Amino acid sequence: PEPFAANRRQVTVNGEVYFDVQHDAQRPFDVQLPSNGRVEVLGTQFAVNAHSTRPSVVVRSGKVRFQPDDTPQDVLLTAYQAAEYQG
């Protein structure tokens, strides 16, 4: 959306997308997945695949927190790491 809300930058994806996000502690960037999961961005370049019920994240640089399928568990990913939800 343009513009984002004053306190949060949030997008919803369904499909495959690549982001290059600048860190902004005052306005976190979150990606909402169709399965109610989310990716919290900590300043990075990364790709999200949300085509199916098995979302995945690949980090090129920086850090993201991947919390698939609205679970209480999450994983912190850094450069050259990937995760796929197998639920």
RABELUR-V570564 format. One record per residue. N is the residue number from 0. RES is the residue in three letters. SS is DSSP state (alpha for helix, beta for strand, coil for the rest). OMEGA is omega as a letter, one per 20 degrees, with the letter a starting at -180 (999 if undefined). D_LAST is the distance of its C-alpha to the last C-alpha in Angstrom with 1 decimal. Layout:
# RABELUR-V570564
n=N res=RES ss=SS omega=OMEGA d_last=D_LAST
n=N res=RES ss=SS omega=OMEGA d_last=D_LAST
This chain:
# RABELUR-V570564
n=0 res=PRO ss=coil omega=r d_last=30.0
n=1 res=GLU ss=coil omega=i d_last=33.5
n=2 res=PRO ss=coil omega=r d_last=34.3
n=3 res=PHE ss=coil omega=r d_last=31.4
n=4 res=ALA ss=coil omega=a d_last=31.9
n=5 res=ALA ss=coil omega=a d_last=34.1
n=6 res=ASN ss=coil omega=a d_last=31.6
n=7 res=ARG ss=beta omega=r d_last=28.2
n=8 res=ARG ss=beta omega=a d_last=27.2
n=9 res=GLN ss=beta omega=r d_last=24.1
n=10 res=VAL ss=beta omega=r d_last=22.9
n=11 res=THR ss=beta omega=a d_last=20.2
n=12 res=VAL ss=beta omega=r d_last=18.9
n=13 res=ASN ss=coil omega=a d_last=17.7
n=14 res=GLY ss=coil omega=a d_last=18.1
n=15 res=GLU ss=beta omega=a d_last=19.0
n=16 res=VAL ss=beta omega=r d_last=21.3
n=17 res=TYR ss=beta omega=a d_last=23.2
n=18 res=PHE ss=beta omega=r d_last=24.6
n=19 res=ASP ss=beta omega=a d_last=27.5
n=20 res=VAL ss=beta omega=r d_last=27.7
n=21 res=GLN ss=coil omega=r d_last=30.5
n=22 res=HIS ss=coil omega=r d_last=29.8
n=23 res=ASP ss=coil omega=a d_last=31.4
n=24 res=ALA ss=coil omega=a d_last=31.0
n=25 res=GLN ss=coil omega=a d_last=32.7
n=26 res=ARG ss=coil omega=r d_last=30.2
n=27 res=PRO ss=beta omega=r d_last=26.6
n=28 res=PHE ss=beta omega=a d_last=24.6
n=29 res=ASP ss=beta omega=r d_last=21.1
n=30 res=VAL ss=beta omega=r d_last=18.9
n=31 res=GLN ss=beta omega=a d_last=17.0
n=32 res=LEU ss=beta omega=a d_last=14.1
n=33 res=PRO ss=coil omega=a d_last=14.0
n=34 res=SER ss=coil omega=a d_last=10.6
n=35 res=ASN ss=coil omega=r d_last=12.8
n=36 res=GLY ss=coil omega=r d_last=11.5
n=37 res=ARG ss=beta omega=r d_last=14.5
n=38 res=VAL ss=beta omega=r d_last=16.2
n=39 res=GLU ss=beta omega=a d_last=19.4
n=40 res=VAL ss=beta omega=a d_last=22.0
n=41 res=LEU ss=beta omega=a d_last=24.6
n=42 res=GLY ss=beta omega=a d_last=26.9
n=43 res=THR ss=beta omega=r d_last=25.7
n=44 res=GLN ss=beta omega=a d_last=25.3
n=45 res=PHE ss=beta omega=r d_last=21.7
n=46 res=ALA ss=beta omega=r d_last=19.8
n=47 res=VAL ss=beta omega=r d_last=16.7
n=48 res=ASN ss=beta omega=a d_last=15.1
n=49 res=ALA ss=coil omega=a d_last=13.5
n=50 res=HIS ss=coil omega=a d_last=14.5
n=51 res=SER ss=coil omega=r d_last=11.3
n=52 res=THR ss=coil omega=r d_last=8.0
n=53 res=ARG ss=coil omega=a d_last=7.1
n=54 res=PRO ss=coil omega=r d_last=9.7
n=55 res=SER ss=beta omega=r d_last=11.6
n=56 res=VAL ss=beta omega=r d_last=14.7
n=57 res=VAL ss=beta omega=a d_last=17.8
n=58 res=VAL ss=beta omega=r d_last=20.7
n=59 res=ARG ss=beta omega=r d_last=24.2
n=60 res=SER ss=beta omega=r d_last=26.1
n=61 res=GLY ss=beta omega=a d_last=25.8
n=62 res=LYS ss=beta omega=r d_last=22.8
n=63 res=VAL ss=beta omega=r d_last=19.7
n=64 res=ARG ss=beta omega=a d_last=17.3
n=65 res=PHE ss=beta omega=r d_last=13.7
n=66 res=GLN ss=beta omega=a d_last=11.9
n=67 res=PRO ss=alpha omega=r d_last=8.7
n=68 res=ASP ss=alpha omega=r d_last=8.0
n=69 res=ASP ss=alpha omega=r d_last=11.1
n=70 res=THR ss=coil omega=r d_last=10.0
n=71 res=PRO ss=coil omega=a d_last=13.1
n=72 res=GLN ss=coil omega=r d_last=12.0
n=73 res=ASP ss=coil omega=r d_last=13.0
n=74 res=VAL ss=beta omega=r d_last=14.3
n=75 res=LEU ss=beta omega=a d_last=17.8
n=76 res=LEU ss=beta omega=r d_last=18.4
n=77 res=THR ss=beta omega=a d_last=22.0
n=78 res=ALA ss=coil omega=r d_last=23.9
n=79 res=TYR ss=coil omega=r d_last=22.7
n=80 res=GLN ss=coil omega=r d_last=19.3
n=81 res=ALA ss=beta omega=r d_last=15.9
n=82 res=ALA ss=beta omega=r d_last=12.2
n=83 res=GLU ss=beta omega=r d_last=9.3
n=84 res=TYR ss=coil omega=a d_last=5.8
n=85 res=GLN ss=coil omega=a d_last=3.8
n=86 res=GLY ss=coil omega=999 d_last=0.0
